[in-house]
Amino acid sequence: MAVARSVAPVAGLRARRNNLRAPVVAAAAPAKPLAAAPALRGQALAAPAVQLARSAPRASTLRCNAGGVAKAAPGEAAKVFGLELPKNEGIQFLILSVGSLASALGFAALQEGVFRVPGFKFSAWMTVLTTFTYFLCGALEMKLTGETRKASWKNYGILSIYTYGGMALTNYALSYLNYATRIVFKSAKIIPVMAFSVIIVGKKYNWKEWLSAAILVAGIVLFTLGDVASSPAFAPIGVALIAGALCIDAICANFEEKNFFRTETPSTTQEVLCYASLIGTAYGFIPLVASGGLMPAWNHSMAYPQVIPSIMAFSVMGYSSVSFILSLIKYFGATEAEIVKSLRKVLSIVISFVLYPKELNWKYIAGFAAVVVSTIYTFYLKQAKKSAKAPAPAPAVEEKKEE
Protein backbone atom coordinates (compact mmCIF):
# COMPACT_ATOMS: atom_id res chain seq x y z
CA MET A 1 0.00 0.00 0.00
CA ALA A 2 1.02 3.50 -0.57
CA VAL A 3 1.01 3.98 3.13
CA ALA A 4 3.97 6.57 3.13
CA ARG A 5 2.76 8.55 0.09
CA SER A 6 2.19 12.32 -0.02
CA VAL A 7 -1.18 13.37 -1.36
CA ALA A 8 -1.93 16.90 -2.47
CA PRO A 9 -4.34 18.74 -0.12
CA VAL A 10 -7.94 18.84 -1.28
CA ALA A 11 -8.16 22.56 -1.89
CA GLY A 12 -11.77 22.63 -2.98
CA LEU A 13 -12.95 20.76 0.06
CA ARG A 14 -10.90 22.97 2.32
CA ALA A 15 -12.40 26.09 0.74
CA ARG A 16 -15.89 24.78 1.24
CA ARG A 17 -15.09 23.92 4.84
CA ASN A 18 -13.71 27.37 5.60
CA ASN A 19 -16.71 29.13 4.07
CA LEU A 20 -19.16 27.04 6.05
CA ARG A 21 -17.39 27.66 9.31
CA ALA A 22 -19.19 30.98 9.98
CA PRO A 23 -22.28 30.64 12.22
CA VAL A 24 -25.75 31.16 10.83
CA VAL A 25 -27.64 33.94 12.60
CA ALA A 26 -31.28 33.06 12.04
CA ALA A 27 -33.30 30.62 10.01
CA ALA A 28 -35.45 33.34 8.52
CA ALA A 29 -32.59 35.62 7.56
CA PRO A 30 -31.79 35.95 3.86
CA ALA A 31 -28.71 34.18 2.53
CA LYS A 32 -25.44 36.05 2.10
CA PRO A 33 -24.59 37.05 -1.46
CA LEU A 34 -22.29 34.82 -3.50
CA ALA A 35 -19.23 36.88 -2.59
CA ALA A 36 -19.60 35.79 1.04
CA ALA A 37 -19.77 32.10 0.13
CA PRO A 38 -17.77 31.47 -3.06
CA ALA A 39 -17.60 27.73 -2.51
CA LEU A 40 -21.39 27.40 -2.79
CA ARG A 41 -21.77 28.52 -6.41
CA GLY A 42 -24.09 25.61 -7.18
CA GLN A 43 -26.75 26.79 -4.72
CA ALA A 44 -29.38 29.43 -5.43
CA LEU A 45 -28.34 32.89 -4.35
CA ALA A 46 -31.62 33.54 -2.59
CA ALA A 47 -31.63 30.28 -0.64
CA PRO A 48 -32.52 30.83 3.02
CA ALA A 49 -29.74 30.62 5.56
CA VAL A 50 -31.34 27.56 7.10
CA GLN A 51 -29.99 25.59 4.12
CA LEU A 52 -26.51 26.60 5.15
CA ALA A 53 -27.27 25.57 8.69
CA ARG A 54 -28.33 22.13 7.52
CA SER A 55 -25.23 21.70 5.39
CA ALA A 56 -22.77 22.99 8.01
CA PRO A 57 -22.56 19.81 10.12
CA ARG A 58 -21.98 17.73 7.01
CA ALA A 59 -19.35 20.18 5.82
CA SER A 60 -17.51 19.81 9.08
CA THR A 61 -16.74 16.26 8.05
CA LEU A 62 -14.96 17.58 4.95
CA ARG A 63 -11.93 18.72 6.92
CA CYS A 64 -9.69 16.48 4.90
CA ASN A 65 -6.03 17.28 4.35
CA ALA A 66 -3.22 15.37 2.68
CA GLY A 67 -3.46 11.63 3.13
CA GLY A 68 -6.95 11.83 4.60
CA VAL A 69 -5.76 13.45 7.82
CA ALA A 70 -7.85 16.31 9.20
CA LYS A 71 -6.17 19.70 9.44
CA ALA A 72 -5.63 20.78 13.02
CA ALA A 73 -8.12 23.33 14.33
CA PRO A 74 -6.79 26.49 16.01
CA GLY A 75 -5.82 25.64 19.58
CA GLU A 76 -6.25 21.89 19.04
CA ALA A 77 -3.92 19.80 21.22
CA ALA A 78 -1.30 17.91 19.21
CA LYS A 79 -1.70 14.14 19.51
CA VAL A 80 -0.24 11.00 17.99
CA PHE A 81 -1.66 7.51 18.59
CA GLY A 82 -4.29 9.22 20.77
CA LEU A 83 -1.59 10.53 23.15
CA GLU A 84 -1.16 14.26 23.74
CA LEU A 85 2.22 15.78 22.91
CA PRO A 86 4.00 18.51 24.91
CA LYS A 87 2.80 22.08 24.32
CA ASN A 88 6.12 23.32 22.93
CA GLU A 89 5.98 23.27 19.11
CA GLY A 90 9.72 22.66 18.75
CA ILE A 91 9.50 19.57 20.93
CA GLN A 92 6.42 18.41 19.04
CA PHE A 93 8.23 18.65 15.71
CA LEU A 94 11.28 16.88 17.16
CA ILE A 95 9.18 13.99 18.50
CA LEU A 96 7.26 13.53 15.25
CA SER A 97 10.25 13.83 12.91
CA VAL A 98 12.59 11.67 14.99
CA GLY A 99 9.76 9.15 15.50
CA SER A 100 9.19 8.92 11.74
CA LEU A 101 12.89 8.55 10.95
CA ALA A 102 13.53 6.00 13.70
CA SER A 103 10.47 3.94 12.69
CA ALA A 104 11.42 3.97 9.00
CA LEU A 105 15.04 3.02 9.66
CA GLY A 106 13.96 0.27 12.06
CA PHE A 107 11.54 -1.02 9.42
CA ALA A 108 14.29 -1.14 6.78
CA ALA A 109 16.87 -2.77 9.05
CA LEU A 110 14.54 -5.48 10.39
CA GLN A 111 12.95 -6.31 7.02
CA GLU A 112 16.31 -6.72 5.31
CA GLY A 113 17.44 -8.79 8.29
CA VAL A 114 14.55 -11.23 7.77
CA PHE A 115 15.53 -11.79 4.14
CA ARG A 116 19.05 -12.57 5.31
CA VAL A 117 17.87 -15.39 7.61
CA PRO A 118 19.22 -18.66 6.13
CA GLY A 119 16.65 -20.34 3.90
CA PHE A 120 14.04 -17.58 4.10
CA LYS A 121 12.11 -17.42 0.83
CA PHE A 122 8.58 -17.03 2.11
CA SER A 123 7.57 -13.58 0.88
CA ALA A 124 3.85 -14.52 0.85
CA TRP A 125 4.07 -15.51 4.53
CA MET A 126 5.78 -12.19 5.29
CA THR A 127 3.05 -10.26 3.45
CA VAL A 128 0.25 -11.99 5.36
CA LEU A 129 1.91 -11.29 8.72
CA THR A 130 2.53 -7.67 7.71
CA THR A 131 -1.05 -6.97 6.65
CA PHE A 132 -2.36 -8.68 9.79
CA THR A 133 -0.13 -6.48 11.96
CA TYR A 134 -1.28 -3.36 10.10
CA PHE A 135 -4.87 -4.42 10.83
CA LEU A 136 -4.13 -4.79 14.55
CA CYS A 137 -2.39 -1.38 14.69
CA GLY A 138 -5.21 0.33 12.79
CA ALA A 139 -7.90 -1.27 14.97
CA LEU A 140 -6.06 -0.23 18.14
CA GLU A 141 -5.64 3.38 16.97
CA MET A 142 -9.30 3.56 15.92
CA LYS A 143 -10.21 2.38 19.41
CA LEU A 144 -7.99 5.01 21.03
CA THR A 145 -9.34 7.84 18.87
CA GLY A 146 -12.98 6.72 18.73
CA GLU A 147 -13.04 6.44 14.92
CA THR A 148 -15.69 4.40 13.09
CA ARG A 149 -15.85 2.97 9.57
CA LYS A 150 -17.16 5.42 6.96
CA ALA A 151 -16.31 3.84 3.59
CA SER A 152 -18.20 0.90 2.06
CA TRP A 153 -17.08 -2.73 2.26
CA LYS A 154 -17.18 -2.85 -1.53
CA ASN A 155 -14.55 -0.13 -1.86
CA TYR A 156 -12.42 -1.81 0.80
CA GLY A 157 -12.64 -5.07 -1.09
CA ILE A 158 -11.31 -3.37 -4.24
CA LEU A 159 -8.66 -1.38 -2.38
CA SER A 160 -7.38 -4.51 -0.64
CA ILE A 161 -6.58 -6.08 -4.01
CA TYR A 162 -4.34 -3.13 -4.82
CA THR A 163 -2.69 -2.83 -1.41
CA TYR A 164 -2.03 -6.53 -0.99
CA GLY A 165 -0.90 -6.91 -4.60
CA GLY A 166 1.59 -4.04 -4.35
CA MET A 167 3.00 -5.30 -1.07
CA ALA A 168 3.22 -8.90 -2.30
CA LEU A 169 5.12 -7.93 -5.47
CA THR A 170 7.49 -5.71 -3.47
CA ASN A 171 8.30 -8.46 -0.96
CA TYR A 172 8.71 -11.05 -3.71
CA ALA A 173 11.09 -8.74 -5.59
CA LEU A 174 13.42 -8.74 -2.58
CA SER A 175 14.32 -12.33 -3.44
CA TYR A 176 16.08 -10.98 -6.54
CA LEU A 177 17.19 -7.45 -5.59
CA ASN A 178 19.34 -5.88 -2.90
CA TYR A 179 17.27 -4.07 -0.28
CA ALA A 180 18.88 -0.72 -1.14
CA THR A 181 17.82 -1.17 -4.78
CA ARG A 182 14.28 -1.82 -3.62
CA ILE A 183 14.29 1.48 -1.69
CA VAL A 184 15.57 3.35 -4.74
CA PHE A 185 12.85 1.85 -6.92
CA LYS A 186 10.12 2.66 -4.39
CA SER A 187 11.36 6.25 -4.39
CA ALA A 188 10.41 6.37 -8.08
CA LYS A 189 6.67 6.16 -7.43
CA ILE A 190 6.33 9.66 -8.87
CA ILE A 191 7.14 8.33 -12.37
CA PRO A 192 4.10 6.03 -12.83
CA VAL A 193 1.96 8.64 -11.03
CA MET A 194 2.99 11.23 -13.64
CA ALA A 195 2.42 8.75 -16.47
CA PHE A 196 -1.08 7.80 -15.29
CA SER A 197 -1.94 11.48 -14.74
CA VAL A 198 -0.99 12.30 -18.33
CA ILE A 199 -2.73 9.29 -19.91
CA ILE A 200 -5.90 9.15 -17.80
CA VAL A 201 -6.43 12.67 -16.47
CA GLY A 202 -4.69 14.63 -19.22
CA LYS A 203 -2.55 16.53 -16.73
CA LYS A 204 0.41 18.46 -18.11
CA TYR A 205 3.89 18.82 -16.58
CA ASN A 206 6.53 21.38 -17.46
CA TRP A 207 10.00 20.50 -18.74
CA LYS A 208 11.58 20.99 -15.32
CA GLU A 209 9.35 18.31 -13.79
CA TRP A 210 10.18 15.90 -16.64
CA LEU A 211 13.88 16.70 -16.13
CA SER A 212 13.61 15.78 -12.46
CA ALA A 213 11.92 12.50 -13.41
CA ALA A 214 14.65 11.80 -16.00
CA ILE A 215 17.39 12.33 -13.38
CA LEU A 216 15.55 9.91 -11.09
CA VAL A 217 15.31 7.31 -13.86
CA ALA A 218 19.04 7.68 -14.56
CA GLY A 219 19.77 7.18 -10.87
CA ILE A 220 17.62 4.03 -10.76
CA VAL A 221 19.32 2.59 -13.85
CA LEU A 222 22.80 3.24 -12.43
CA PHE A 223 21.86 1.83 -9.02
CA THR A 224 20.39 -1.28 -10.64
CA LEU A 225 23.54 -1.78 -12.71
CA GLY A 226 25.50 -1.57 -9.49
CA ASP A 227 23.25 -4.27 -8.07
CA VAL A 228 23.89 -6.43 -11.15
CA ALA A 229 27.64 -6.12 -10.63
CA SER A 230 27.68 -6.83 -6.90
CA SER A 231 24.73 -9.10 -6.07
CA PRO A 232 24.89 -12.78 -7.04
CA ALA A 233 21.14 -13.10 -6.37
CA PHE A 234 20.18 -10.40 -8.88
CA ALA A 235 17.71 -11.41 -11.60
CA PRO A 236 15.81 -9.25 -14.11
CA ILE A 237 12.50 -10.59 -12.78
CA GLY A 238 13.14 -8.57 -9.63
CA VAL A 239 13.06 -5.35 -11.66
CA ALA A 240 9.82 -6.43 -13.35
CA LEU A 241 8.23 -7.25 -9.99
CA ILE A 242 9.17 -3.95 -8.34
CA ALA A 243 8.05 -2.02 -11.44
CA GLY A 244 4.70 -3.81 -11.28
CA ALA A 245 4.41 -2.91 -7.59
CA LEU A 246 5.02 0.76 -8.42
CA CYS A 247 2.25 0.75 -11.03
CA ILE A 248 -0.18 -0.87 -8.60
CA ASP A 249 0.77 1.69 -5.93
CA ALA A 250 0.07 4.53 -8.36
CA ILE A 251 -3.39 3.12 -9.21
CA CYS A 252 -4.03 2.50 -5.50
CA ALA A 253 -3.19 6.12 -4.60
CA ASN A 254 -5.70 7.48 -7.14
CA PHE A 255 -8.39 5.02 -6.03
CA GLU A 256 -7.86 5.91 -2.36
CA GLU A 257 -8.07 9.64 -2.91
CA LYS A 258 -11.24 9.39 -5.03
CA ASN A 259 -13.18 6.89 -2.90
CA PHE A 260 -11.91 7.49 0.64
CA PHE A 261 -10.49 11.00 0.98
CA ARG A 262 -12.34 13.16 -1.60
CA THR A 263 -15.76 12.39 -0.19
CA GLU A 264 -18.33 14.15 1.98
CA THR A 265 -17.41 11.88 4.88
CA PRO A 266 -13.68 11.21 4.33
CA SER A 267 -12.08 8.22 5.99
CA THR A 268 -9.05 8.55 8.22
CA THR A 269 -5.82 6.83 7.32
CA GLN A 270 -6.02 4.50 10.33
CA GLU A 271 -9.48 3.40 9.17
CA VAL A 272 -8.22 2.71 5.64
CA LEU A 273 -5.21 0.78 6.91
CA CYS A 274 -7.32 -1.21 9.36
CA TYR A 275 -10.04 -2.45 7.00
CA ALA A 276 -7.93 -2.75 3.86
CA SER A 277 -5.36 -4.78 5.81
CA LEU A 278 -8.06 -6.98 7.36
CA ILE A 279 -9.41 -7.98 3.94
CA GLY A 280 -5.89 -8.12 2.48
CA THR A 281 -4.91 -10.65 5.16
CA ALA A 282 -7.74 -12.91 4.02
CA TYR A 283 -6.72 -12.43 0.37
CA GLY A 284 -3.21 -13.59 1.21
CA PHE A 285 -3.94 -16.31 3.74
CA ILE A 286 -6.40 -18.32 1.64
CA PRO A 287 -4.08 -18.89 -1.36
CA LEU A 288 -1.14 -19.45 1.01
CA VAL A 289 -3.02 -22.37 2.58
CA ALA A 290 -4.43 -23.62 -0.73
CA SER A 291 -0.99 -23.69 -2.36
CA GLY A 292 0.54 -25.66 0.49
CA GLY A 293 2.93 -22.85 1.33
CA LEU A 294 1.78 -22.27 4.91
CA MET A 295 3.36 -25.29 6.61
CA PRO A 296 6.85 -24.88 5.08
CA ALA A 297 6.81 -21.21 6.08
CA TRP A 298 5.59 -22.07 9.59
CA ASN A 299 8.21 -24.79 10.02
CA HIS A 300 10.96 -22.40 8.92
CA SER A 301 9.72 -19.78 11.39
CA MET A 302 9.79 -22.38 14.17
CA ALA A 303 13.36 -23.31 13.22
CA TYR A 304 14.31 -19.59 13.27
CA PRO A 305 12.14 -18.10 16.05
CA GLN A 306 13.30 -14.55 15.33
CA VAL A 307 11.41 -14.44 12.02
CA ILE A 308 7.81 -13.86 13.20
CA PRO A 309 8.72 -11.27 15.91
CA SER A 310 10.95 -9.44 13.42
CA ILE A 311 8.23 -9.30 10.77
CA MET A 312 5.62 -8.05 13.22
CA ALA A 313 8.08 -5.56 14.73
CA PHE A 314 9.00 -3.97 11.39
CA SER A 315 5.30 -3.91 10.47
CA VAL A 316 4.53 -1.93 13.64
CA MET A 317 7.38 0.43 12.75
CA GLY A 318 6.06 0.85 9.20
CA TYR A 319 2.63 1.73 10.57
CA SER A 320 4.15 4.09 13.13
CA SER A 321 6.20 5.88 10.47
CA VAL A 322 3.02 6.61 8.48
CA SER A 323 1.26 7.94 11.60
CA PHE A 324 4.16 10.23 12.48
CA ILE A 325 4.26 11.63 8.93
CA LEU A 326 0.50 12.27 8.89
CA SER A 327 0.78 14.05 12.25
CA LEU A 328 3.55 16.23 10.79
CA ILE A 329 1.22 17.14 7.92
CA LYS A 330 -1.62 17.87 10.32
CA TYR A 331 0.22 20.09 12.78
CA PHE A 332 3.09 21.56 10.72
CA GLY A 333 2.22 21.22 7.04
CA ALA A 334 3.12 19.16 3.97
CA THR A 335 6.42 20.98 3.39
CA GLU A 336 7.95 19.89 6.68
CA ALA A 337 6.63 16.36 6.15
CA GLU A 338 8.21 16.19 2.67
CA ILE A 339 11.60 17.16 4.10
CA VAL A 340 11.42 14.37 6.68
CA LYS A 341 10.23 11.84 4.06
CA SER A 342 13.09 12.73 1.71
CA LEU A 343 15.62 12.40 4.52
CA ARG A 344 14.04 9.08 5.46
CA LYS A 345 14.64 7.64 1.98
CA VAL A 346 18.28 8.71 1.94
CA LEU A 347 19.02 7.38 5.43
CA SER A 348 17.27 4.07 4.67
CA ILE A 349 19.68 3.47 1.78
CA VAL A 350 22.68 4.47 3.92
CA ILE A 351 21.70 2.20 6.82
CA SER A 352 21.27 -0.73 4.42
CA PHE A 353 24.91 -0.41 3.38
CA VAL A 354 26.11 0.19 6.95
CA LEU A 355 24.32 -2.74 8.63
CA TYR A 356 24.56 -5.17 5.73
CA PRO A 357 27.77 -4.34 3.81
CA LYS A 358 27.64 -4.79 0.05
CA GLU A 359 30.34 -4.56 -2.56
CA LEU A 360 30.42 -0.83 -3.27
CA ASN A 361 31.06 0.36 -6.84
CA TRP A 362 30.87 3.65 -8.75
CA LYS A 363 27.45 2.80 -10.19
CA TYR A 364 25.95 2.61 -6.70
CA ILE A 365 27.52 5.97 -5.79
CA ALA A 366 26.49 7.73 -9.02
CA GLY A 367 22.98 6.29 -8.87
CA PHE A 368 22.57 7.32 -5.23
CA ALA A 369 23.79 10.85 -6.03
CA ALA A 370 21.32 11.15 -8.92
CA VAL A 371 18.43 10.01 -6.70
CA VAL A 372 19.37 12.59 -4.03
CA VAL A 373 19.65 15.37 -6.64
CA SER A 374 16.29 14.42 -8.13
CA THR A 375 14.66 14.37 -4.68
CA ILE A 376 15.99 17.83 -3.79
CA TYR A 377 15.08 19.25 -7.21
CA THR A 378 11.56 17.81 -7.03
CA PHE A 379 11.08 19.35 -3.60
CA TYR A 380 12.28 22.71 -4.94
CA LEU A 381 9.85 22.53 -7.88
CA LYS A 382 6.94 21.71 -5.56
CA GLN A 383 7.76 24.70 -3.40
CA ALA A 384 8.07 26.99 -6.42
CA LYS A 385 4.71 25.82 -7.78
CA LYS A 386 3.11 26.26 -4.37
CA SER A 387 4.48 29.81 -4.07
CA ALA A 388 3.24 30.66 -7.56
CA LYS A 389 -0.29 29.54 -6.66
CA ALA A 390 -0.34 31.51 -3.40
CA PRO A 391 -2.54 34.63 -3.62
CA ALA A 392 -0.67 37.91 -3.85
CA PRO A 393 -0.95 40.16 -0.77
CA ALA A 394 -3.55 42.88 -1.10
CA PRO A 395 -2.07 46.34 -1.69
CA ALA A 396 -2.23 48.73 1.22
CA VAL A 397 -4.96 51.34 0.92
CA GLU A 398 -4.20 54.75 2.34
CA GLU A 399 -7.08 56.49 4.04
CA LYS A 400 -7.80 60.02 2.94
CA LYS A 401 -7.39 62.55 5.64
CA GLU A 402 -10.35 64.77 6.29
CA GLU A 403 -9.64 68.41 5.61
N, C-alpha and C positions, 0 to 999 in steps of 0.2 A: 504494500500500500504506500501511497505517497504521503506517509505519515509525517515527514519532515519538510514538506513542500511549502513555498510561499505563494499565497494566493492574493491577487490584487484586491484591495478593499472594494466593497460594493457601494460605489459612490451614490448611485441613485437611491438605494435603500437608505443610506445614511442621511441624504438630503430630505427624504420623506419623513424620516424619524425626527430630525431636528425641527422641521416645520410643524409637526404635530405635537411638539413638546409643550407649546404654549397652552395655558388653561382656557377653557371655554367659559364665557361669563354667564350667559343665560340661554336657555333653550329657544326662547322666542326672538333672540337678537338676530339681526341679519348677518349673513356670512361676510367675512372680510373680502375685499377685492382680491383678484388674482395675484397682485403684487405682493400681498402678505402671505400667500401660500402658493409659491411657484411649483411645488412638487405635486399639486393637486389639479393639474391642467385638465384632466379628464372629467372632472366633476363640474356641474353647472355652477355658474358664478353666483346665482341667487339662491343656492341651496342653503337651508337654515343651518345655524351653527350646531344644532343637535346632531346633524350627520357627522360633523367632525368629532363630536363627543363620543358617538358610537364607534367611530373608526380609531380613536386614540388608543384604547387599550390594545387593539390588535396591532397597531403600529408600534407599540412599545416592544412587541416581540421581534421587530425587524432590526433590532440593534445588533446587526451582524457585521463583524469586521473580518479581517483576513483570516482564512482558515476556519471560519465559522465561530470564532471567539467574539464575545460581546465586548464592545469598547467600554472602558471603565467610565463610570459616571463621576462627575466632580465630587470629590470628597470620599469616594468609595475606598474602603480598606483593601490594600493589596493582599491577595491570597494566592496560594498554589497548593494543590491537592486538598483544598478546603481548610488549609492552615493559614492564619494571618501572619504577614511578614512585618518586620520592624517598620516604624514610621519613617525613618530616614530613607530618602529616595536613593542616595548613593549606595547604602547597604542593600536595599532592595535589588538594585541593578546588579550588584556584585553577586548576591545569592543566586539570582536567576541565570546570569551569564556563566558563572562558574559551575552551577548545577547542570546547565545544558552541556557545557564542554566536558565536564567529568563524566556525565552519563554517556555521551557519545563516544568518548575515548574508551570507557569501560566496555561498552557494547562492541566496539571494533576489536579490542584486545581479546575479549572472551570468545567472540564468535570465531575469530581466526584460530584461537587456541583449540576449539572443538574440532575444527577441520584438520588439525595437526595431531589429534589423538590417533594412535596406530589403528588402522583398519576402519576408520570412520568413513562411510560412504552412504550415509542414510539421510540425504537432504530432505526427503519427504517427511521423515520422522521429526527432523528439526523444525520443519515448517509447521507441522501440526502442533508441536509443543509451543512454538512461538505464538501462533494465533490463539491458542488456548490461554496462554499467559496474558496476552493483550486483552482478551475477554475478561479475565479476572481483574486486571488493573482498571479497565473501563467500568466494570460493574461496581468496584469498590469506590471509585471516584464519584460515580453517579450517586451512590448511597451517601457519600460525605457531603455532596453539594445539593442533594435533593432533586436532581434532574430526572425527567421522565422521557420515555420514547415519544418522538414527534413524527418521524418519517414512517412510511408504510413498510410492511414486511416484504412486499414485492420489490421495492427499490433496494432494500437490503439484500435480498436474494441475488439481484443483478450485480450490485456493488461487490458482493463477496466473491463472485467469479473473478472480477478484475483484481481485487486485492490479494486473494489467495494465489491466483495465477502469476501475478507479478512477483510475489514473494517466492513462490516455488521455483520459477525460472532463475531468479537471482541466486538462491541457495544452490540450485543444481549447477549453475555456472561456476561456482567456487570449486567444483571438482576438477576444473580445467584451467582456471585462472588464478594468479596470485591475488591475495586479498587486496593489496594496494591497487591493482589494476581494476578490480571490481569497484573500488571507491571512485577512481577516476571516471569510469564509465557512468556510474550513478550520478556523478556531478554534471553529466552531459544531458540531463533530462530536458534542459531548455531547448535542445535541438529538435526532438520530435514534437515538443509543444509548439514551437514556431512553425514546423512543417504542417501540423494539423490545423493550426490557426489560419495559415495561408490557404490550404486546400478546402477546408470545411467552412470556415467563417469568412474567408476573403480578407483577412487582416493584412495590412502592409507594414513592412519594417524598413527602416532606412539603411543606407549602406554601412553605417557604423555598427549597427546591431548585427548585420550579416558578417562584418569583419570580426567582431568578437566571437561569433559562432565558429567562423573558420579557424581562428586561433585555437579555440577549444578542440575542434576536430583534429588539428595538427598535433596538439598535445596528446590527445588520446591515441592517435596512430603511433607516435613516437614511444609513448609509454607501453603500448601493446607490443611493439617491436622489441623493446627492452625485456618484456616478459618472455617473448619467444626465445631470446638469446640466453636467458638465465634460468628459466623454469623448465625442468624436464617433464612436468605434468601438463604443460600447455598444449591445447588442442583448439583448432579453429571453431569447433562447436561451442566452446565457451563464449566466444565473441558473439556468435549467433544467439545464444541463450540470453546473454545480458542485453543485447540489442532488442530482443523480443520483450524482455522485462521492461525496458525503457518505454517502448511503444504502448504497452499495457498500462504503465503508470500514467502516461500522458492522457490516454483515453479515460482512465479512472479519475484523474484530476478534474477533467471537464464534466464528467458525469456527477461527481460529488458536488461541484459548485452549483450545477443546474438544479439538482434534485434534493439537495440537503441544505445548502447554504443560501442560495438565492430564492428563498421561499418566504411566504408570509409568516410562517412559524419555523425559523431556521433551527436545525439541529446543532448541538454542541459537538465538538470534536470527540469528547469522551463518549458521548452517545454513539457516534458513528463507529468509533473503534470497538466499542463493546459489542454492538449487535452484528457488525460486519465480521468481526473476529469469531463470534459465536457460530454463525452460519459457515464461515470459512473453515472452522475446525471440523465441522461435520463433512464438508466437501472433501477435506483432506483425509480424514480418518477412514471413511468408508472405502475408498479405493485402496488405501494402505492395507486394510484388512483383507479386502477381496483379492489383492495381488499376492498375498502371502508375504508381504514385506514387513509386517508388524513384529513377528516373533524374532527374526534375525536382528532387527534393530533393537528390540527389547533385550535380547541376550547379550548383544554388544554393550549396551548401556549397563547391564548388570556386571559384565566383566570389567568395565571402566566406569566406576560409580560417579566419577566427576562429570560425566557427560550431561545427564539430566539437570543437575543443579546449575551447571554452567549455561546451558541453553535457557533455562528459566530466568537466571540472573541477568544475562544480556538482554533478554526480552523485556524485563522490568526496566532496565536502563534505557532501552530504546523508547519505551513508552514515556519514561520520565523526561527524556530529552525533548520529545515533542511537547509535553506539557510545559516545560520551562520556556521553550521558544514561544509558544502561544501566549504565555503570561508576559513575556517581553513585549510582544506585539500589543497586548491589551493595555499595559501600563506605561510603556515607553515609546511604542511606535514601530512600524515595519522597518525603518532604516536601521535602528539599533539591532533589531533581530537579524537582519541580513548580514550585518557585520559579524555577529557571533556565529551565524551559520557558515559563512565563508571561512572564518578562522577554524571552525570545527572540521571542515573538509580537509584543510591543509594539515592540521595536527593529526587527523586520523591516518593520513598517508605516512606522516613522519613516524608515528608510534608503531605502525606496522613494520617499518624497516628497523626501528630500534629494538623492539621486543622479539621480532622474528627475522634475524638478519638474512638478507638476500644478496645475491651477487650483483653489486652495483655497477652500472655501465652508463655511458654518456647519453644513451637514449632515454633511460629513466630520468636522468637529471634534466635534459632538454624538454622532455614531455611534461615533467612536473612544473618546470618554469613556465611553459606555455599555458598550462592550466591555471596557475596562479595569476599570470598576466591577464588572461581572459576573465577570470573571476573579478579582479579589481576593475578592469575596463567595463565589464557589464554593470557592476555596482555604480560606477561613475555615470554611465549612460542612463541608468534608472533615475539617479538623482537629478541629472540634467533635465530629463523629461518631466519629472515631478515638479521641478522649479518652474519650467516653462508653462505648465498647466495651472500653477498657482495664480490666483487673481491678483492683479496689480493693486497696490495700496491706493486708496482714494486720495485725490489731491486735497491739500488743506484749503479751506475756504475762509478768507479773511472777512470778518464782520465789518460792515461800514459803521463808522463812528457817527453818532448823531451830532449835527451842528447846533 
